[in-house]
């Protein structure tokens, strides 16, 4: 595992981002921009977000700097607008209308900086019947149909942590939108604009291919019944003798031939093209996997094109030889964490600093961004 030090900043070096502190997908999106080299200044509120996460271990705040501002104080919004005047991007994750009431909404910010990209991260979006409602990842992926696809037939849908909604449908779409809007703002005659990133929109968009298959008759609208949702006996996970699991995915015939040969059932397995015998094939595969441990099966399939891999835990993954060779995980400030992604040949990115502690960078940002009022505000909020 690689140990990161202060290193190259990445392709967004020179881009300035103001992040109004929040939770979940907003901070992750800002982290991704910071990983790519942007100077992300997180505007933390006195007292913190209230989730009880140790700021020193909140990896979504790595590569950032933090200032402490009370947006409800008399001079709080004005100081934010000073930062906005010098920024390229702002990210906020409040409910619709909250930023406006605080005096830092799109109109106020774009009036101060017409080329600003104003990124808004919400679950339901800025409009629509549910816009004012509370929600979480599971609410958003439930409504879009995405959650209904995940899990075994006859059982409740499986919750995929908060990866599909918050981070895939939310953070990543916000970043794509910000980068596209930033490109527009930097073209001759370009202007700033608002990016409305709603998790429901992103989570629905992620299933575009599935909707196409559904329309073509190649996907059944019930989970655990299709090629890619666990319904197929050669695309799923199987328990091993030691209670661990192997992931199986040899969809193509030539890969499947390797799979059944190495598994030892090439001469006895039912025809994979006979869907009526899929349950029989699944049982044969399951019975065979239960005869050896995960480590033994890993060795059997090592070096093959059978598309079989051990299911590793979060703590095991950084030590896998392939991930270690690519430095997919790094260690910084004593914390093991995923390295920035994707990778760039000319402008590589890196983990340059650990999680920003609330308010720790106020003086440095005040000097670098030429916003001396930050120091006064910091004193007012800490006295």
C-alpha positions as CSV (number, residue, x, y, z in Angstrom):
1,X,0.0,0.0,0.0
2,X,1.3,3.4,-1.0
3,X,1.9,6.1,1.6
4,X,1.0,9.5,0.3
5,X,2.8,12.7,1.0
6,X,2.3,16.2,-0.4
7,X,2.2,15.4,-4.1
8,X,0.9,16.6,-7.4
9,X,-2.3,18.5,-7.4
10,X,-4.1,17.2,-10.4
11,X,-5.8,18.7,-13.5
12,X,-8.0,21.2,-11.5
13,X,-5.1,23.0,-10.0
14,X,-6.0,26.7,-9.9
15,X,-9.7,26.1,-9.6
16,X,-11.3,27.6,-6.5
17,X,-14.3,25.9,-4.8
18,X,-16.4,27.1,-1.9
19,X,-18.2,24.3,-0.1
20,X,-21.0,25.2,2.3
21,X,-20.7,22.4,4.9
22,X,-23.3,19.6,4.7
23,X,-23.4,15.9,5.0
24,X,-23.3,13.0,2.5
25,X,-23.1,13.6,-1.2
26,X,-22.2,17.3,-1.2
27,X,-18.9,16.7,0.8
28,X,-18.1,13.7,-1.3
29,X,-18.5,15.7,-4.5
30,X,-16.3,18.5,-3.1
31,X,-13.7,15.9,-2.0
32,X,-13.6,14.6,-5.6
33,X,-12.9,18.1,-6.9
34,X,-10.3,18.5,-4.2
35,X,-8.7,15.2,-5.2
36,X,-8.5,16.5,-8.7
37,X,-6.5,19.5,-7.6
38,X,-9.1,22.2,-6.8
39,X,-8.5,24.5,-3.8
40,X,-11.7,23.6,-1.9
41,X,-12.5,25.8,1.0
42,X,-15.1,24.2,3.3
43,X,-17.2,26.7,5.2
44,X,-17.9,25.0,8.5
45,X,-20.6,26.1,10.9
46,X,-19.9,26.6,14.6
47,X,-20.8,23.4,16.4
48,X,-20.3,21.1,13.3
49,X,-22.8,19.0,11.4
50,X,-24.1,17.1,14.5
51,X,-23.5,13.6,13.1
52,X,-20.8,12.7,15.7
53,X,-18.2,11.8,13.1
54,X,-14.6,12.5,14.3
55,X,-13.5,15.3,11.9
56,X,-9.9,13.9,12.0
57,X,-11.2,10.7,10.4
58,X,-13.8,12.1,8.0
59,X,-12.0,11.2,4.7
60,X,-14.6,13.1,2.6
61,X,-12.8,16.3,3.9
62,X,-9.3,15.3,2.7
63,X,-7.4,17.6,0.4
64,X,-9.6,20.5,1.6
65,X,-9.2,23.6,3.8
66,X,-11.7,24.8,6.4
67,X,-12.9,28.1,7.6
68,X,-15.4,28.7,10.4
69,X,-18.4,30.9,9.6
70,X,-21.8,31.4,11.1
71,X,-24.1,32.1,8.2
72,X,-26.8,33.3,10.6
73,X,-24.5,36.0,12.0
74,X,-24.8,39.5,10.7
75,X,-21.6,39.4,8.6
76,X,-21.6,35.7,7.8
77,X,-23.3,35.9,4.3
78,X,-21.3,38.9,3.3
79,X,-18.1,37.0,4.1
80,X,-19.3,34.0,2.0
81,X,-20.0,36.4,-0.9
82,X,-16.4,37.7,-0.6
83,X,-15.2,34.1,-1.1
84,X,-17.7,33.6,-3.9
85,X,-16.3,36.6,-5.7
86,X,-12.9,34.9,-5.9
87,X,-14.3,31.4,-6.6
88,X,-15.1,29.3,-9.7
89,X,-17.5,27.0,-8.0
90,X,-19.9,26.9,-5.0
91,X,-21.4,23.7,-3.6
92,X,-24.4,23.6,-1.2
93,X,-26.7,20.8,-0.1
94,X,-29.5,22.7,1.7
95,X,-33.2,22.1,1.2
96,X,-34.7,24.3,-1.6
97,X,-34.9,28.0,-0.5
98,X,-32.6,27.7,2.5
99,X,-29.5,29.2,0.8
100,X,-31.7,32.1,-0.5
101,X,-33.0,32.8,3.0
102,X,-29.4,32.8,4.3
103,X,-28.5,35.4,1.6
104,X,-26.1,33.1,-0.3
105,X,-28.5,31.8,-3.0
106,X,-27.8,31.7,-6.7
107,X,-29.1,35.2,-7.4
108,X,-26.9,36.8,-4.8
109,X,-23.8,34.7,-5.7
110,X,-24.1,35.1,-9.5
111,X,-24.7,38.9,-9.0
112,X,-21.3,39.0,-7.3
113,X,-19.6,36.6,-9.7
114,X,-21.4,36.1,-13.0
115,X,-19.1,33.2,-14.0
116,X,-19.7,31.2,-10.9
117,X,-20.9,27.6,-11.2
118,X,-23.4,27.2,-8.4
119,X,-23.8,23.5,-7.6
120,X,-26.9,22.4,-5.7
121,X,-27.0,18.9,-4.2
122,X,-30.4,17.6,-3.1
123,X,-32.3,14.3,-3.0
124,X,-35.6,15.4,-4.6
125,X,-34.4,18.4,-6.7
126,X,-35.1,22.1,-6.5
127,X,-38.8,21.7,-7.6
128,X,-41.6,19.1,-7.8
129,X,-44.1,17.9,-5.2
130,X,-41.5,16.3,-2.9
131,X,-38.9,19.0,-3.1
132,X,-39.5,20.2,0.4
133,X,-39.6,16.8,1.9
134,X,-36.9,15.1,4.0
135,X,-35.3,12.0,2.6
136,X,-32.3,9.8,2.5
137,X,-30.5,7.6,-0.1
138,X,-32.9,4.7,0.4
139,X,-35.9,7.0,-0.2
140,X,-34.6,8.3,-3.5
141,X,-33.5,4.9,-5.0
142,X,-36.8,3.4,-3.9
143,X,-38.9,6.0,-5.8
144,X,-36.8,5.7,-9.0
145,X,-37.2,1.9,-9.3
146,X,-33.5,1.4,-8.8
147,X,-33.9,-0.3,-5.4
148,X,-36.5,-2.7,-6.7
149,X,-33.9,-4.4,-8.9
150,X,-31.5,-5.3,-6.1
151,X,-31.9,-8.5,-4.1
152,X,-33.2,-12.0,-4.3
153,X,-36.7,-12.9,-5.5
154,X,-39.2,-13.3,-2.7
155,X,-37.1,-11.3,-0.3
156,X,-37.0,-7.6,0.5
157,X,-34.8,-5.4,-1.7
158,X,-31.2,-5.4,-0.6
159,X,-30.0,-2.0,0.5
160,X,-26.6,-1.2,-1.3
161,X,-25.3,1.0,1.6
162,X,-25.7,4.6,0.3
163,X,-23.5,4.1,-2.7
164,X,-26.1,4.0,-5.5
165,X,-28.1,7.1,-4.5
166,X,-25.9,9.5,-2.5
167,X,-22.6,8.9,-4.2
168,X,-23.3,7.5,-7.7
169,X,-26.7,9.2,-8.4
170,X,-25.8,12.3,-6.4
171,X,-22.1,13.2,-6.0
172,X,-20.8,11.9,-9.3
173,X,-23.6,13.6,-11.3
174,X,-23.0,16.9,-9.4
175,X,-19.3,16.7,-10.3
176,X,-20.1,15.9,-14.0
177,X,-22.5,18.9,-14.1
178,X,-20.0,21.2,-12.4
179,X,-17.2,20.3,-14.8
180,X,-19.5,20.8,-17.8
181,X,-20.7,24.1,-16.5
182,X,-17.2,25.2,-15.7
183,X,-16.1,24.4,-19.2
184,X,-19.0,26.6,-20.5
185,X,-18.1,29.4,-18.1
186,X,-14.5,29.5,-19.3
187,X,-15.4,29.6,-23.0
188,X,-15.4,33.0,-24.7
189,X,-18.7,34.7,-23.8
190,X,-19.5,31.9,-21.4
191,X,-21.4,32.6,-18.2
192,X,-22.0,30.9,-14.8
193,X,-25.1,28.9,-14.1
194,X,-26.9,26.8,-11.5
195,X,-26.4,23.0,-11.6
196,X,-29.4,21.3,-10.1
197,X,-28.1,17.8,-9.1
198,X,-31.0,15.7,-7.7
199,X,-30.3,12.2,-6.5
200,X,-33.6,11.0,-8.0
201,X,-32.5,12.2,-11.4
202,X,-29.1,10.6,-11.2
203,X,-30.3,7.3,-9.8
204,X,-32.9,7.1,-12.5
205,X,-30.3,7.9,-15.2
206,X,-28.0,5.2,-13.9
207,X,-30.6,2.6,-15.0
208,X,-30.8,3.9,-18.6
209,X,-29.5,0.6,-20.1
210,X,-31.9,-1.4,-17.9
211,X,-34.9,0.7,-19.2
212,X,-33.7,0.0,-22.7
213,X,-33.6,-3.8,-22.0
214,X,-37.0,-3.6,-20.4
215,X,-38.5,-1.9,-23.5
216,X,-36.9,-4.5,-25.7
217,X,-38.3,-7.4,-23.7
218,X,-34.8,-8.4,-22.5
219,X,-35.4,-7.5,-18.8
220,X,-38.2,-8.7,-16.5
221,X,-39.5,-6.0,-14.1
222,X,-38.9,-8.2,-11.0
223,X,-35.6,-8.6,-9.2
224,X,-33.6,-11.8,-9.2
225,X,-34.9,-12.8,-12.6
226,X,-32.5,-11.4,-15.1
227,X,-29.0,-11.8,-16.4
228,X,-27.3,-9.1,-14.3
229,X,-29.4,-9.1,-11.1
230,X,-28.6,-12.5,-9.6
231,X,-31.2,-14.4,-11.5
232,X,-28.6,-16.0,-13.7
233,X,-26.7,-18.9,-12.1
234,X,-23.4,-17.8,-13.7
235,X,-23.6,-14.2,-12.5
236,X,-23.8,-14.0,-8.7
237,X,-22.0,-15.0,-5.5
238,X,-21.5,-18.4,-3.9
239,X,-20.6,-19.5,-0.4
240,X,-17.4,-21.4,0.2
241,X,-16.5,-24.0,2.8
242,X,-15.3,-21.5,5.3
243,X,-18.3,-19.2,5.1
244,X,-16.8,-16.7,2.7
245,X,-17.9,-16.0,-0.9
246,X,-16.7,-16.1,-4.5
247,X,-18.1,-13.7,-7.1
248,X,-18.9,-15.4,-10.4
249,X,-19.5,-13.6,-13.8
250,X,-18.5,-15.6,-16.9
251,X,-21.2,-14.2,-19.2
252,X,-19.5,-14.9,-22.5
253,X,-19.4,-18.6,-23.6
254,X,-15.6,-18.8,-23.8
255,X,-15.3,-17.5,-20.3
256,X,-18.0,-19.8,-19.1
257,X,-16.2,-22.8,-20.6
258,X,-13.1,-21.9,-18.5
259,X,-15.4,-21.5,-15.4
260,X,-17.1,-24.9,-15.5
261,X,-13.8,-26.6,-16.4
262,X,-12.0,-25.2,-13.4
263,X,-14.9,-25.6,-11.1
264,X,-15.0,-29.3,-12.1
265,X,-18.5,-29.6,-13.4
266,X,-17.9,-29.3,-17.2
267,X,-19.1,-32.8,-17.9
268,X,-22.1,-32.7,-15.5
269,X,-23.5,-29.2,-15.6
270,X,-26.9,-28.6,-17.2
271,X,-26.9,-26.6,-20.5
272,X,-26.6,-23.0,-19.5
273,X,-28.9,-22.0,-22.4
274,X,-31.8,-24.0,-21.0
275,X,-33.4,-21.4,-18.6
276,X,-35.7,-24.1,-17.3
277,X,-32.7,-25.8,-15.8
278,X,-31.1,-22.7,-14.2
279,X,-32.1,-23.7,-10.7
280,X,-30.5,-27.0,-11.3
281,X,-27.3,-25.3,-12.6
282,X,-27.3,-22.9,-9.6
283,X,-27.5,-25.8,-7.2
284,X,-24.6,-27.6,-8.9
285,X,-22.4,-24.6,-8.8
286,X,-23.3,-23.9,-5.2
287,X,-22.6,-27.5,-4.1
288,X,-19.2,-27.4,-5.8
289,X,-18.2,-24.1,-4.2
290,X,-19.0,-25.4,-0.8
291,X,-16.3,-28.1,-1.1
292,X,-13.4,-25.7,-0.8
293,X,-12.4,-22.5,1.1
294,X,-12.3,-19.1,-0.5
295,X,-8.5,-19.2,-0.5
296,X,-8.5,-22.5,-2.3
297,X,-10.9,-21.4,-5.0
298,X,-9.0,-18.2,-5.4
299,X,-5.9,-20.2,-6.2
300,X,-7.9,-22.5,-8.6
301,X,-9.1,-19.5,-10.7
302,X,-6.0,-17.5,-10.4
303,X,-4.7,-16.5,-13.9
304,X,-7.8,-17.6,-15.7
305,X,-10.4,-15.8,-17.7
306,X,-13.2,-17.4,-15.8
307,X,-14.3,-14.1,-14.3
308,X,-14.3,-15.4,-10.8
309,X,-13.0,-13.3,-7.8
310,X,-13.0,-13.6,-4.0
311,X,-15.5,-11.3,-2.2
312,X,-13.1,-9.3,0.0
313,X,-14.0,-7.2,3.0
314,X,-13.2,-3.5,3.3
315,X,-10.2,-4.3,5.4
316,X,-9.0,-7.1,3.1
317,X,-9.3,-5.2,-0.2
318,X,-6.2,-2.9,0.2
319,X,-4.0,-5.9,0.6
320,X,-5.0,-7.7,-2.6
321,X,-1.9,-8.0,-4.9
322,X,-3.6,-6.2,-7.9
323,X,-4.9,-3.3,-5.8
324,X,-1.6,-3.0,-4.0
325,X,0.4,-3.0,-7.2
326,X,-1.8,-0.2,-8.6
327,X,-1.8,1.7,-5.3
328,X,-5.6,1.8,-5.4
329,X,-5.5,2.4,-1.7
330,X,-3.1,4.8,0.0
331,X,-2.2,5.6,3.6
332,X,-2.1,9.2,4.7
333,X,-2.0,10.6,8.3
334,X,-2.4,7.1,9.5
335,X,-5.6,6.5,7.6
336,X,-6.0,3.8,4.9
337,X,-8.2,5.2,2.1
338,X,-9.0,4.8,-1.6
339,X,-6.7,6.8,-3.8
340,X,-8.0,9.6,-6.0
341,X,-9.6,8.3,-9.2
342,X,-9.5,8.4,-12.2
343,X,-5.8,8.7,-13.2
344,X,-4.1,11.3,-15.4
345,X,-0.9,10.9,-17.4
346,X,0.0,14.6,-17.5
347,X,-1.6,15.9,-14.3
348,X,-1.6,13.2,-11.7
349,X,-3.7,13.6,-8.6
350,X,-2.8,12.6,-5.0
351,X,-3.9,12.7,-1.4
352,X,-2.1,15.8,-0.3
353,X,-3.6,16.4,3.2
354,X,-5.7,14.7,5.7
355,X,-9.3,15.7,6.7
356,X,-9.6,19.4,7.2
357,X,-10.4,20.2,10.8
358,X,-13.2,22.8,11.2
359,X,-11.7,26.3,11.1
360,X,-8.1,25.2,11.1
361,X,-7.2,27.0,7.8
362,X,-9.0,30.3,8.4
363,X,-5.9,32.5,8.5
364,X,-4.3,30.8,5.5
365,X,-7.4,31.1,3.4
366,X,-7.9,34.7,4.5
367,X,-4.4,35.5,3.2
368,X,-4.5,33.3,0.0
369,X,-8.0,34.4,-1.1
370,X,-7.5,38.0,0.1
371,X,-10.6,37.9,2.4
372,X,-9.3,39.5,5.6
373,X,-12.8,39.6,7.1
374,X,-12.5,35.8,7.6
375,X,-10.1,36.5,10.5
376,X,-12.6,38.8,12.3
377,X,-15.5,36.4,11.7
378,X,-13.4,33.5,13.1
379,X,-12.7,35.5,16.2
380,X,-16.3,36.4,16.6
381,X,-17.4,32.7,16.4
382,X,-14.8,31.4,18.8
383,X,-14.8,34.1,21.5
